[in-house]
Amino acid sequence: MLRILILGSGGREHAMAVNLSSSPLCDELWVHPGNAGTRHWAAKDCPDWRDFGTWSRWVREHRVDLVVVGPEDPLVQGLVDQCKGDPELAHLAVLGPDQAGARLEGSKDFSKAFMHRYGIPTAKARTFEASERLEAERYLDTVNYPLVLKADGLAAGKGVVICASREEAVVALDMFWVQNRFGNSGSKVLFEQFLNGVECSVFVLCDGNRSVTLPVAKDYKRVGNGDTGPNTGGMGAVSPPPFADNLFLQRVEGRIVRPTLEGLKQEGIEYRGFLFVGLMKVGEDPYVIEYNVRMGDPETQVVFPRLGPDMLQWMYGAAQGQLPHGAPWVDPRYAVTTVVCSEGYPSEPKTGAMMQWPNEPGDDRYCFHAGTAWKENQVVNSGGRVMATTALHPELDQAVLKSRNLASAVDFDGAFYRSDIGDDLLSGNRSFSRNGS
């Protein structure tokens, strides 16, 4: 029996908690700092992980066996390394890579160089610093457009600008280097070739030696219908996207996943945790857009509802360096999630409004809390992305419809959501029926 602490406060962590709490191996579960949806698992008096001495004392006193690190920041900041270096936490299993492995997400410049070293297909790119502005602008005269500009460091999924022209690129550089919109994360900027294709996310659970691939998903980054407006942390997701067929996934495994894991070993990195490979399918070939070192959000809200209660043993095994043999059970149905947001998101979300949402009985629909809080005996919206409404069905069009209906029933002042999540996959409204895993 395991005592588990999940770190994080979003829909990703709520979805993980729902799954792990159903496992017969789960003795006790906490989520910290959590949200209104995870109050049942609140870790009372748990300090922030940045206060490591006090936090580690809480972990010991509560006899935690497994820490699941949801967001990227603790990993990039070296929480796993601190746990490994504390002899009083020798018993503790932590699911997430150490600081060296987390550089795959913490520095896009590093991850791009890593891909080049190990022959992993990716878009061509060049990195410039703010001090190289004149050279960077000269480089803009030599490239094809659209051009993708990316903040090198962590930017909460928002540090990417697609520029249709040189003029737009110059304006974007002001955003990075003059307005300092992303702080130190934008001090270096990748100038990356634009790839024309369709995106998807592949998730791999690693134990430092072996790995298992989890259900694939497609997310929707832009705030408006038809993929319009600025990038966000994610407005919805579908799992599995029908275009990610077995042949494509075999190519992903052979050309990307295996070379990545071998490259990590050659770099001396024992990678234990989730590896999120953001891909572009160009024709029939996969190219890496970026690596992330944790599960995605909102992709987790469609991946974890498709995973069975045996997922805990897989996560604990990965954290201990001993994945089970075989593969986790996967629900063959489609899963679709629609993210309900606060007015003003992603720039200046308005918060503090009282909320209502639909009842969700059964195993085919969920309302995962993200930016919610418990205030004066009621739930209010407390962030930009507020709730992810997930539905499962053997037919994709029905999963889309059910998710959208759930989203329409989430009620608070200024609530909005994209009403086209999954429509691009329906191929002229033709129903996709999912009969395999």
Secondary structure, 3 states (H helix, E strand, C coil): CEEEEEEECCHHHHHHHHHHHCCCCEEEEEEEECCHHHHHHECCCCCCCCCHHHHHHHHHHCCCCEEEECCCHHHHCCHHHHHHCCHHHCCCEEECCCHHHHHHHHCHHHHHHHHHHCCCCECCEEEEEHHHHHHHHHHCCCCCCCEEEEECCCCCCCCEEEECCHHHHHHHHHHHHCCCCCHHHHCEEEEEECCCCEEEEEEEEEECCCEEECCCEEECCEEECCCEEEECCCCEEEECCCCCCHHHHHHHHHHHHHHHHHHHHHCCCCCEEEEEEEEEEECCEEEEEEEECCCCCCCHHHHHHHECCCHHHHHHHHHHCCCCCCCCCECCCEEEEEEEECCCCCCCCCCCCECECCCCCCCCEEEEECCEEEECCEEEECCCEEEEEEEEECEHHHHHHHHHHHHHCCECCCCECCCCCCHHHCCCCCCCECCCC
